[in-house]
Amino acid sequence: MKIFNDYNLKNHNTFGINVSCKCFAEYESIEECVDFLNKLPEGEIILHVGGGSNLLFTRDFQGTILHSAVKSFEIIEETAEEATVRVGSGVIFDDFIAWALEKGLYGAENLSAIPGEVGASAVQNIGAYGVEAEQIIQAVEVYDCQAGKYEIFRHDDCRYAYRHSIFKEYPARYVVHHVQFRLKKTFVPQLQYRALQNEVVRQGFSAESITASDIRRVVTDIRNAKLPDYHVLGNGGSFFMNPIVDVAKFKSLQKEYPDMPFFETTDGVKIPAGWLIEKCGWKGRRVGNAGVYEKQALILVNYGEATGREISELSQAIQQSVLQTFGIAISSEVNIL
Ligand SMILES: Cc1cc2nc3c(=O)[nH]c(=O)nc-3n(C[C@H](O)[C@H](O)[C@H](O)COP(=O)(O)OP(=O)(O)OC[C@H]3O[C@@H](n4cnc5c(N)ncnc54)[C@H](O)[C@@H]3O)c2cc1C
């Protein structure tokens, strides 16, 4: 167990916010973590972080931050068609994809180059280019800090939805120590997402000739071209979730904005939050040290020395303006602390 007191978090959040915590504790096994938790004073505030790529700190954290350094890979079940892989929560998610492809295991490649760790992928239900983590998650192994016991959540118990899971419903209750992924031994390209399809064709591949490694490369290329590098321009990826409105609301908006993009879902009609924000005139706007990325209105950036509060205030101004213009409440995808 590595323990640091009065620890600076600037390198532990991709917004690059200069804050600190009272204590930062990194564990290499869940047993070590539980032992540490049992010795903490009653009422200690706890937060588990991964790579900090979906966190916005608006102040110093007055408690203990946990971080997993559980970095194991293990195939625990295998058939002729599939394999179940048990991966430590501290593994970088993109390293897991690279490992899986090397082993000839498929299903995660569309999620290439998403920052963050395996533990958080199961909490956040990360998604990109037509695939969500829940499609490959078989079970999530946790320690329940409230009940003081180990538990395994099967996929159907995780309450997965768009960027949502049961683990988000109870912040700080569950420590995810391993995630079990079910991957396929035969590669079937998942090309239903239009932007990916177009880029695949543009690069001269066909659905028949493309390999999983090609998909990984194409996805990484698109992401590199579209998203700011957080090492250069601090950000947390998409700041807001795409809102889902009912059909009546959608129809009335469509009359006024016939060019409005949309996707039909089982819960209603999903409208890209980036489009709404851009229509309100925010794209590329800078307020002090914070701003809205010039190439993608869904991304808020730190131009240097922004505080978390500055970014949070900018996000609230954007929410207010989208609500006034469209009557739609957009909520943040980033966890604001
Ligand atoms: C440039 C950029 C692009 C991005 N693109 C995408 C994208 O395409 N799709 C997408 O879905 N997301 C995207 N994101 C968001 C982010 O990468 C994901 O949310 C990712 O899963 C966060 O992982 P992390 O390890 O950094 O977690 P953190 O940000 O550190 O934590 C996220 C949440 O998970 C909890 N948590 C983390 N680890 C554990 C654990 N072991 N046990 C219990 N709780 C835990 C934290 O408490 C927090 O609530 C992007 C972010 C950036 C900066």
The ligand as an SDF file (V2000), in Angstrom:
LIG
                    3D

 53 58  0  0  0  0  0  0  0  0999 V2000
  -10.2670   13.1830  -24.0480 C   0  0  0  0  0  0  0  0  0  0  0  0
  -11.3260   12.3210  -23.3990 C   0  0  0  0  0  0  0  0  0  0  0  0
  -12.1560   11.5440  -24.1890 C   0  0  0  0  0  0  0  0  0  0  0  0
  -13.1400   10.7350  -23.6090 C   0  0  0  0  0  0  0  0  0  0  0  0
  -13.9390    9.9680  -24.4240 N   0  0  0  0  0  0  0  0  0  0  0  0
  -14.8800    9.1800  -23.8840 C   0  0  0  0  0  0  0  0  0  0  0  0
  -15.7060    8.3600  -24.7210 C   0  0  0  0  0  0  0  0  0  0  0  0
  -15.5550    8.3110  -25.9330 O   0  0  0  0  0  0  0  0  0  0  0  0
  -16.6560    7.6100  -24.1200 N   0  0  0  0  0  0  0  0  0  0  0  0
  -16.8380    7.5910  -22.7730 C   0  0  0  0  0  0  0  0  0  0  0  0
  -17.7190    6.8670  -22.2940 O   0  0  0  0  0  0  0  0  0  0  0  0
  -16.0680    8.3600  -21.9640 N   0  0  0  0  0  0  0  0  0  0  0  0
  -15.0990    9.1520  -22.4740 C   0  0  0  0  0  0  0  0  0  0  0  0
  -14.3340    9.9370  -21.6650 N   0  0  0  0  0  0  0  0  0  0  0  0
  -14.5700    9.9280  -20.2140 C   0  0  0  0  0  0  0  0  0  0  0  0
  -13.6600    8.9790  -19.4160 C   0  0  0  0  0  0  0  0  0  0  0  0
  -12.5830    8.5530  -20.2020 O   0  0  0  0  0  0  0  0  0  0  0  0
  -14.4350    7.7540  -18.9170 C   0  0  0  0  0  0  0  0  0  0  0  0
  -15.5120    8.1410  -18.1080 O   0  0  0  0  0  0  0  0  0  0  0  0
  -13.5320    6.8080  -18.1210 C   0  0  0  0  0  0  0  0  0  0  0  0
  -14.2160    5.6090  -17.8020 O   0  0  0  0  0  0  0  0  0  0  0  0
  -13.0270    7.4040  -16.8200 C   0  0  0  0  0  0  0  0  0  0  0  0
  -12.0430    6.5250  -16.3270 O   0  0  0  0  0  0  0  0  0  0  0  0
  -11.0620    6.9650  -15.1790 P   0  0  0  0  0  0  0  0  0  0  0  0
  -10.2590    5.7600  -14.8200 O   0  0  0  0  0  0  0  0  0  0  0  0
  -10.2980    8.1600  -15.5620 O   0  0  0  0  0  0  0  0  0  0  0  0
  -12.0850    7.2610  -13.9910 O   0  0  0  0  0  0  0  0  0  0  0  0
  -12.2420    8.5530  -13.0690 P   0  0  0  0  0  0  0  0  0  0  0  0
  -12.5400    9.7400  -13.9030 O   0  0  0  0  0  0  0  0  0  0  0  0
  -11.1020    8.6390  -12.1440 O   0  0  0  0  0  0  0  0  0  0  0  0
  -13.5570    8.1410  -12.2650 O   0  0  0  0  0  0  0  0  0  0  0  0
  -14.8090    8.0520  -12.8980 C   0  0  0  0  0  0  0  0  0  0  0  0
  -15.8430    7.5100  -11.9010 C   0  0  0  0  0  0  0  0  0  0  0  0
  -15.5570    6.1470  -11.6140 O   0  0  0  0  0  0  0  0  0  0  0  0
  -15.3390    5.9630  -10.2020 C   0  0  0  0  0  0  0  0  0  0  0  0
  -14.2710    4.9570  -10.0790 N   0  0  0  0  0  0  0  0  0  0  0  0
  -13.1050    4.9110  -10.7620 C   0  0  0  0  0  0  0  0  0  0  0  0
  -12.4430    3.7710  -10.4810 N   0  0  0  0  0  0  0  0  0  0  0  0
  -13.1880    3.0820   -9.5930 C   0  0  0  0  0  0  0  0  0  0  0  0
  -13.0490    1.8190   -8.9110 C   0  0  0  0  0  0  0  0  0  0  0  0
  -12.0010    1.0080   -9.1280 N   0  0  0  0  0  0  0  0  0  0  0  0
  -14.0190    1.4560   -8.0280 N   0  0  0  0  0  0  0  0  0  0  0  0
  -15.0930    2.2470   -7.8090 C   0  0  0  0  0  0  0  0  0  0  0  0
  -15.3010    3.4310   -8.4320 N   0  0  0  0  0  0  0  0  0  0  0  0
  -14.3630    3.8410   -9.3150 C   0  0  0  0  0  0  0  0  0  0  0  0
  -14.9580    7.3490   -9.6780 C   0  0  0  0  0  0  0  0  0  0  0  0
  -15.2680    7.4830   -8.3070 O   0  0  0  0  0  0  0  0  0  0  0  0
  -15.8330    8.2330  -10.5550 C   0  0  0  0  0  0  0  0  0  0  0  0
  -17.1460    8.2480  -10.0700 O   0  0  0  0  0  0  0  0  0  0  0  0
  -13.3140   10.7410  -22.2090 C   0  0  0  0  0  0  0  0  0  0  0  0
  -12.4810   11.5220  -21.4070 C   0  0  0  0  0  0  0  0  0  0  0  0
  -11.4810   12.3040  -21.9880 C   0  0  0  0  0  0  0  0  0  0  0  0
  -10.5830   13.1300  -21.1100 C   0  0  0  0  0  0  0  0  0  0  0  0
  1  2  1  0
  2  3  1  0
  2 52  2  0
  3  4  2  0
  4  5  1  0
  4 50  1  0
  5  6  2  0
  6  7  1  0
  6 13  1  0
  7  8  2  0
  7  9  1  0
  9 10  1  0
 10 11  2  0
 10 12  1  0
 12 13  2  0
 13 14  1  0
 14 15  1  0
 14 50  1  0
 15 16  1  0
 16 17  1  0
 16 18  1  0
 18 19  1  0
 18 20  1  0
 20 21  1  0
 20 22  1  0
 22 23  1  0
 23 24  1  0
 24 25  2  0
 24 26  1  0
 24 27  1  0
 27 28  1  0
 28 29  2  0
 28 30  1  0
 28 31  1  0
 31 32  1  0
 32 33  1  0
 33 34  1  0
 33 48  1  0
 34 35  1  0
 35 36  1  0
 35 46  1  0
 36 37  1  0
 36 45  1  0
 37 38  2  0
 38 39  1  0
 39 40  1  0
 39 45  2  0
 40 41  1  0
 40 42  2  0
 42 43  1  0
 43 44  2  0
 44 45  1  0
 46 47  1  0
 46 48  1  0
 48 49  1  0
 50 51  2  0
 51 52  1  0
 52 53  1  0
M  END
$$$$
